[in-house]
Amino acid sequence: MDEFAKVASLDDLRPGRILGVKVGDEEIALYNVDGRIYATRDVCTHQYFPLSKGELRGRVVTCALHQWRYDVTTGANVERPEIHVRRYEVRVDGRDVFVGLVPLPPPDPPKPVSREDA
């Protein structure tokens, strides 16, 4: 059985907004992308600044410290997709937002570019 924790209400997380929450010992950022909720670890992999203090545009969050950008749907860094933030499964029940306690597996690494692709 998957374990989930209630972390927020949809009333706290309007479309285009970010909300930082704590689940156990983990800081998690919730993102509302056009009504769909995503969750990542609330830390930029560059210098560990909270992503919840950044800006969400579409599905990309930009870290406020040095402007590193991540796709919140995959956790991948936009410029360097081999770098990613930890993601969590999200479930919405009514107005309640729940986050999985076990991180999702990392995204597949990007395919190497071959000379035929150029």
Buried (B, 14 or more C-beta within 10 A) or exposed (E): EEEBBEBBEBEBBEEEEBBBBEBEEBBBBBBBBEEEBBBBBBBBBEEEBBBBBBBBEEBBBBBBBEEBBBBBBBBBBBEEBEBBBBBBBBEBEEEEBBBBBEBBEBBEEEEEEEEEEE
